[in-house]
């Protein structure tokens, strides 16, 4: 049975509010759209900025467990679409058998992806420069946000998006993702790259993304070695905050068309 629900999974430094345009767009096409947040993040952007304690305390296993409960409660397996760290979460869900198909936009990597472009290092330096940040919620200044998220926007547009969407991120999860590649055994963001039963997965990259450049998605996709569908698309001129960039409507339609066509799990290969 074709999916009738789309689950939009947000990334770090933002909340489900960042999906507001996509939610309305997909609902206008007749789909049920679910935009779950991380446990403890159920309040608005302004409240999380005023008290970021829930951000500092949340762990990736807690987030994934919550998302599995949300997705698992749906009668028909949905389309999963994740942005940034939401892309990592989407990959973890697919590997565990949740969802009919997945699309990840400017995805953060799963464990074992070691490509670290210079712009990514610069974007995340505010968190990784201090090991004490492992126990904190770490926010971006507007200048840091503009470089990492909205570098293709005008200053006025970028500031408006910063005020509407930006929250701190979990220093602990970000530090753990870096250390995971140095530690023996599977860590929090581990997936089975040879899992042939994984639902189809599309990586979408914005060519101008600084924090998760296309090289990260290409490397992540090439790690998958099984027979499950794994494809890549790159859109020219798009920054990390792709869901809000001009022309997002076409990308939203493109990826949904791909998802509905591949939800049956027809075989393919990394392209």
Helices and strands as residue ranges (DSSP letters): E 5-9, G 16-19, H 20-28, E 32-34, H 45-50, H 53-57, H 60-72, E 79-83, H 85-95, E 101-105, H 118-128, G 131-135, E 137-138, H 142-148, H 155-165, E 169-170, H 171-180, E 200-206, H 214-223, E 230-235, G 242-244, H 248-262
